[in-house]
């Protein structure tokens, strides 16, 4: 028995369904190891404390902020210990 009988469509006339392949999902979590300067042992973001030397699973959108904080603590330590300089410090008096 013809399955298209009664619909008025023959197999050649039926519409083709186009399905887009699923896009790969972004990772739900990223792992990051906390590496802070010597002057601190932790950082707190949104009330959550992250300790130096530990690895944490966090949302991927938090990673850039965490990397910036870690960089800033190491840069601060370098300036305080005399091993680094602040470029463009507008509060420093040159030649005074």
Secondary structure, 3 states (H helix, E strand, C coil): CCCCCCCCCCCCCCCCCCCCCCCCCCCCCEEEECCCCCCCCEEEECCEEEECCCEEEECHHHHHHHHHHHHHHHHHHHHHHCCCCCCCCCCCCCCC
